[in-house]
Amino acid sequence: MIGKTIWKFRIQKLLGVGAFSKVYLVECTETGKKYAIKMISKDRLAHDSRIRSSIDREVAILEYIDHPNVVHLDCTMETEHHFCLVLEHVDGGELYDYVEKLHKNLTPGQTVDEMLIKRLFLQLVNVMIWLHEKHIVHRDLKLENILISSATDSDVPVLKLSDFGLARVIEVDNPILRTRCGSEEYAAPEIIQNTGYDGRKTDTWALGVILYALLVGYLPFMYNPARGEKVSHLFYRILSSSQVKWPSEWTKDPSRSISQEAKDVVNSLLTRQPDKRIDLTEVKKMAWFNDCDLDVDMA
Ligand code: ATP
């Protein structure tokens, strides 16, 4: 594909491979602007109704919304063999790699910059409040689905939500969903219990998982299938832990300590009972955010 031109887009390189798509960096031959094109084989779309509905949903939702913290869909197009989404190119990779690097680069004794984490996390809180007000739930929030844009004057990168393949528009009078979806490590207890869930509450839980990872550098609930661990062990931990554990509790290393105000935010997001879990609009009123501008989105 590299070097080929589709319509007015010259393909420059492969950016990544998803479960049923390939994403390429392209350049518009008319304007020189870069885009990311997500290409899905028409053959797979025709034979797999789940892929079809995932793409239909992603396109319908992205066409309907426009927010500085959501990857923008420019247009769709078709080739003989592919259906394509022409997306804004986000140049800084995934939040997953950013978090890994951020924590790896800490020198001995250095604590993580909570102001940076706060300003990154507020972008996520604000965009999720905005989506939920539009009755959209994402259902697949995770570090890999948040991209980083360096195109900003601010010292804090702009975060962009991507991958709306599991997103849904909910009915306000009947918001309960039943399809179990999303990554296991980000799954809220009510998803695991299969009793029906409100996607706004499960998105809120996933934000708690993300905030923990931003603060400590790894996920609060992990499992390693390569080491023979079963997903049921992970689910047991999610269902049974009353509060997450923090590294300073077992390393006794003060440099790994996190402020109590930050821990309070994580604990209120990772509240097991969905009806007791904090509302996202209330999160910003918590003490941790007292010292920063609450309305940041695209800095
Ligand atoms: P799946 O669809 O299986 O959940 P995924 O989210 O990795 O997987 P895609 O959304 O198809 O799949 O993305 C594949 C890769 O392309 C990812 O690594 C992602 O980082 C990259 N990517 C996706 N969209 C963009 C974009 N707009 N700009 C830059 N890179 C992108």
Boltz pocket constraint, residues with backbone or C-beta under 6 A from the ligand:
constraints:
  - pocket:
      binder: B
      contacts: [[A, 15], [A, 16], [A, 17], [A, 18], [A, 19], [A, 20], [A, 21], [A, 22], [A, 23], [A, 36], [A, 38], [A, 71], [A, 87], [A, 88], [A, 89], [A, 90], [A, 91], [A, 93], [A, 94], [A, 144], [A, 145], [A, 147], [A, 162], [A, 163], [A, 165]]
      max_distance: 6.0
